Amino acid sequence: MTQFTSIFPPFHQTTHFSNPTMNKNQIPVVISPCSEFPTPNNPLLHFNSANFMEQLLIHCANAIESNDATLAQQILWVLNNTTPSDDDSNQRLAGSFIRALTTRARKSCSCNIPQAVTQTADSYNYHHSLAIQTHKFSVIELANFIDLTPWHRFGYTAANSAILEATKGFTVIHIVDLSLTHCMQIPTLIDAIANHHEVPPLIKLTVAVNNCRNKNINHIPIPPMLDVSYDELGSKLVNFAKRRNVIMEFKAVSSTYSDGFASLIEHLRVQVQHYNKSNEALVINCHMMLHFIPEETLFTFNDTNSNLNLNSCSSLRSMFLEAVRSLDPTIVVLVDEDADLTSSSLVSRLKSAFNYLWIPFDTVDTFLPRGSKQRQWYEAEICWKVENVIAYEGIQRAERVESKTKWERRMRNAHFQGVCFSEDSVLEVKGVLDEHAVGWGLKKEDEFLVLTWKGHNVIFASAWLPS
């Protein structure tokens, strides 16, 4: 369990319709010039099947990309009138894509979708959208929420094990935590360090906080949100460490993923100049955060003080990794989702997202009852991801997940070498998975550990040393 829960008390082409005003329960006849377009007369496909929904969504995305407002409107009408609002996981997944495509269509000047056509999608997704926009987690809520699934715990466990191995013998451990989950991994790491050392080392914890006032930088807030400041969070972590007889220093640096954490890199460069390399370890812990760095620079960033030397045609991700390599870290841990949502093509992105994001919708049925607030928060976060991937472009599209293979290439190009996880690490991760529903699995792929759901890759964990 995430260790915050032990400190505080728990909280519990044209398409025609036979009748555009028909009843929702009636099935419209869809005639398409495209032979593979799914229809109710096709015995191989059924309304509400995952394949049928995916094909309709793809055709809708094609229509939007080609600015065919009429076809896009008609397909959205079919989708809205054939998708139940709260049924099985495939239908809930389809509902989130309907809303995202509706938003995308509305944003297009040449594809103005009338309100009446999208009423069903808006009604279905209203509580999801509202949940993620208005709810901010307390520290306890977030810790308990994360403990419900191995989605994050898998990476925590693998990363902590690798960090412990790499930092043996150091009297000071400087951890730079780039995490989507607001340092929720750190209490378990503090516990592990305290249990593995008679005299625990000094821990320096540095985190990036979005207080960026540069008007040239566009930062999209990413869920989950916290209801406490990072000063308060840091104070809680320091006090937690003290209870474990560990001295910890906490530093929050104003920096954002939007410019490749340029301010954080500058801050670390200054800090590293004062290191005694024989005593102080530098750990860069990246937990599902690097995929928000634009995979290619989407703007011209003119800042003479920035050591990243950004320009309008370079990959920010690769530049960030090269900057990290220049710091000569003791270890870099990279944990992220194993999918590819970076395509410039809306249709390609939709296919990839649909074939990956069914997983969190499918898993939720195993651990959260319908109607619970936690389920509402969980599915709202997935809906946010779907909408950001589908409805937005440019700097507003923050959700740019990249596959394990691409990250491996980036890491090797930045002169890092992968490190295999020990058998003890593998056993520890398996122990975490045993606490969760049947369906979760673990496999090793070269130096990577991969979390799976029903045999499908979900999350990868990796550890890297300077080569």
N, C-alpha and C positions, 0 to 999 in steps of 0.2 A: 504493500500500500504506500502511496505517496505520503511522506512522513509529516507533512503539515497536518494530516488528520489525527496525528497522535499528540499534537500540541494543543489544539483547540477542540472544544466539544463539537461532535458531529451535528450537522443539520440534516434534518432528514429532508405555250404551252397552255392551254387553257383548260380549266376544269369546270364542269357544270354540276350544279346541285339540282335534284328534282324539286326541292322546295326549300328555300333558304329560311323559311319561318317554321319549319316542322318542329315537332316535339323532340326534346332531347333524347327520348328513348327510341325514336325512329332511326333507322339506318339509312343514310343518304347513299344514293348510287353515284359512285365516282367514276367518270370516264376520263382516261388519260391517254395522251398521245404516246406515252412511254410504256412499252410492253411490260416492264418489270414493276410498274407502279402498282402497289397493293390495292386490291378492291375486295368488297364483300363477296364477289362472285368467284374469287380465287380460292379453291379448296385447300391450298397449301398455307394460307395465311388467315388469321382470325383477328377481328377487332380485339383490342386489349392485349394481344400477344406481344411479347417483347420485340420480335422481329417485325411485326406489322408497325408498331409504334416507331421503331427506329427508322424504318423506311419512310414513313410519313414525315418524321422530323428532318430526315436528310433532304427530302424533296422540298420541304418548307425552307430549309437553309439555302438550298440551291436557288429557290425563287427570290429570296431576300438578296442573295449575293448578285443575282442578275437583275435586280430592281424590278421584278415582276410583281407589282403590288397586288394585282387581282388574284393571281395564283396563290401568293402567300396568304392573302386574306381568306381564300377558300379553304386552303389546307388547315389553317388555324381553326377555322370554323368546324371542320371535321374532327380535328383533335379535341377541341373543347367539348364537342358533343358526343364523343365516344370514349372518353377517359374518365372513369370514376374518380371522385375527389379524394378518397382516403381508403384505398383497397390494398392490394398486395404491393410488395416492394417495387415491382416493375412499373406498376401504374403510378405509384408515388414518384418514382424516378422520371417517368414520362411527364408527369405534371410539372415538375421543376423545369424541364426543358421547354415545355409549352410556354411557361411564364417568361423564360429567358428569351425565347424567340419572339414573343410578343413585345417585350421591351426593346429588343433589337429592331423589330419592324417599326415600332413607333418612333424610334430615334432617327430613322431614315427619312429624309425629306421627301423622297420619291416613293415611299412605301408607307402611307399613312393608314394605319389600321383603325377602323371605327371602334368606339368603345363597346358597342353591342356585341361585336364579334369576340371580344376578349373578356367578356364578363365572367365566364366560367373559370378561366385561368386565374384572373385576379382574385376571385372569391376563394379558390382553392389555396392559393399561395399567400393570402393576406396574413394569416397567423404566423406563417414561417418568416415572412419578411419582417413583420412587426417584432417577432421574438428576437431576431438577431440584431435588429437596429436599436432596440430599446434595452435589452438585458445586458448588464455588466455583472460579471461574476465576482463574488467575494473570493478571497483566497481559499477558504474552506470549500465553497461550492465548486471552484475549479479543480481543486485537488481531488475531491470526491468524484467529480465528473470524469476526470482523466482515468481514475481507477476502474471505471466501468468496462473498459475495453483495452486490449493491448495495442491499439493504434499508436499511442504514444509510449506506453510502458515498455514495449518491445525495444524501441530505440534507446530509452533511458537505460535499460538494463545492459544492453550491449555496449553502449557508450561508456557507462560508468566502469564496466569491467576493463575496457581497453585503456581508459584513463588511469586506473589504479596500476595496471601493469607498466605503463610508460613512465609513471612518475615515482617509481620506487627509489628511495634514497635521497630525494630532494627535500630540503627543509622549507622551501617556499613553493607553492603551486599557484600560479596565476591562471585563472580560468576566464576565458572570454566566452560568454554565453550568448550565442545568437539563436534564440529559441522562440518559436511561435507561441509557446505555452507559459511565458512569463516566469521563468526560473523554477517551474514545478519539478524539474529534474534534480535541482540542487540539494534539497534536503536528503534524498536518498544517497547522493554522492558524498555529502558531509558524513552521513552515518557510516558509509563504507570506509571512508578515510579514517574516521575515528576508530573503527573496529580493526583496521589493519596496521595501525601504528601505536607503539607504546607512548611515544611522544609525537602527537599529531603535528604535521607541518602547518605553517601559517598559510591560510587560503586568502588569496586576493581574487575577488570576483568583480569582473567588469561586464556591464551590459549596455546595449545600445537602446536609447529611448528616443522616440520621435518627438523632439521639441524643436524641429528644424524650422527656422524663420526665413530661410532663403526662398524668396518668391519664385525662383526658377525651378525649385524642386517640388514635384507633385507627389504627395504621399497619400495613398489610399489606405484608410484604417482597415486592419485585418482582424476578423474574429478569431478566437474569443477575446472579448474585452474584459479588463479588470476594473473594479470599482475603487481601487486604492491607488495612490501615487507610488512611483518607484522608490521614493524616499521611505515611505511607510513599508513597502515590500522589503526593501533592503534592511530596514531595522528589524523586521520579523526574522529574516534569514540570519542576521548577526546574532540575535538572541537565541535562535534555535541552535546555531553552532556553539554558542557559549554553553548551552545545556549539555552538549556532547563533548565538552572540554576542548573545543577547537576554536582557535582565534581566527576570526575572519574580518577582512576589510571589504567594503562594498563601494563600488564606483559606478555611477550612471553617466554615460557619455551621450550627449545629444548627437544622434546620427540616424540615418534612414537608409533602408534598402534601395530607395529610388535612385540614389547616386552611387550605389555600390559601397555604402558605409564609409565614404571618404573621410569624414571627421573621425570616425573610430580608428581607421588606419593611421591617420596622423597622430592621434593620441598614443597609440601603441608604439609607434616608431620612437617617440620621445621616451616612453617607459623602457623600451628594450635597451636603449643606450646605457641605462644604469643597471642592467642585469649583471649578476654574477652567474654565468652560465653553469657553473658547477653546482650551484645551490638552488637556483630558481628555474622551475619548469614553466613553459608557456603552453597552455592548452587552448586550442580553438575548437569550441564545441558548437557545431552547426546542426540544429534540429529543426528541419522543415521550414527554414527561413531563407535559404539561399535561392530557392526557386522564385522568390519575389523580386530578386535583382533582375532587371530587364536583361533578356538573353542577348539583345543587341541594344546599343545606346539609342534611345528614342528622342534625344534632344541634344542640343549643344550646351555643354556645361563649361562655362568660362569662370574659372576660379584659380587665380595665380597662386593661391596658397595651398591648393590641393596637390598632394603627392601622387594622386592617381593619374594626373595628366589626361583627363577624359577628353575625348573628341567625339564627333558625331558619327563615326563609322567604325568604332571599336566595340568589341564585346565587353560589356561591363562585368559579366561573370568571370570571364577569363582574366580580366585585369585585376579583379578582386583577389582571385586565387594567386596570381603572380605577386600581388602586394603582400598577401599573407605569407607566401613562400620567402619573401625578402626579410621577413621577421625571424626566420629560422626557428619555427615553433618546435616544441618537443613532440607534439602530436596534434593532428587535426582529425576530428571525428565528424563524419558527414552522414546524417540520417535524413532520408526523404522518401517521398512517395514514388513508386516505380511506374510511371506513366509518362506520356509525352503530349503535352497540351500547348506546344509552342508554334504549331503550324500557322502560317499567315492565312491559310484557307479556312473559312468558317466551316465548310462541310467536313474537311479533314479533322478539324478540332472537335466538331460535334461527335463524329464517329469515335474518336479516341476517348472523349469524356464519357460518352454513353457506355462504352465498353469497359470503363474503369469505375465510374461513380455508382454503378449498380451495387458495388460491394458494400459501401457504408449503409445504403438503404437496406440491403439484404441482412446485414449483421444486426441492425437495430432491433429486429424482431426477436432476437435471441436474448436480449438483456434489458429491454425497457418496455413496459406496458404501454399500450395506446392510451393517449390522454394525459400521460405524465408530463410535467413541466420539463424534465430532463430530456425526454424524447423530443419535445418541441424545440428545445435549444439545439439538440443534436442534428435534427433534420433541417433546422433553419440554417445551420452552418454549411451543410451540404448544398442547400438551395443558393446560399450566397456564392459558393464556389461555382456552381453551374451558371448562375447569372453573370458572374464576372468573366468566365471563360467564353460565353456565347454572346452576351449582349454588348460587350465593350471591346474597343481597339485602342492602340496607342498606349499612352501612359496610364490610361484608366484601367487597362487590362493587367492587373497586378498578378493574377493567378497564372503562372507560366511554368508549370511542373515539367521537369525534364527527366528522361529515362535514366536508369542506372548506367546503361552503356554510355550515354553521352557524358554523364558526370565522371565516369571512369576516364574517358578520353581527356576531359578538361583537366582532371587532377594530374594525369601523367604528363600532359603538355606543360603544366605548371611546375614540373619536376618534383612530383611527389611519388612515392612508391607505396603500394598497398601492404597492409599487415594482416595476417590471418588471425582470427579470433581463437583463443585457446579453448581446449575442451571444457575447462571449467566455465568459461563464458557461455559456451553453447548449452551446458547443463543448466546454468542459471536462467538463461532465456527460456529454455524448455519448461522450467519450473514456473515461470510467470505465465506461460501459455496454458499450463495445466489448471490455472485458477479461472480460466475463461471457458466459454462455450465450445463444444465440439465443432470443428470446422476450421479453427485456426491451426496453422501448421508452420513449421520452420524448415528451411533448406539452406544448404551452403552452395554458393556459386563462386568458385575461385576464392578470393579473399572476402567476399561479401556474405553476410547473413541476410536472409530474405524472409520476411513474414508473409504467409500466404493465407488466403481464405478460400476454402474448397478447391485448393490446388492452384489458384490464381495469385500471381505476385501482387503484393500490396505495398509493403514498405521495405526498403533496403537499409542496412547499416554497414558502415565501412570505417576503417581507421587508416590513417596515412602518415608516413614519416617523410621528411625531406630526403630526396635522393641525391 
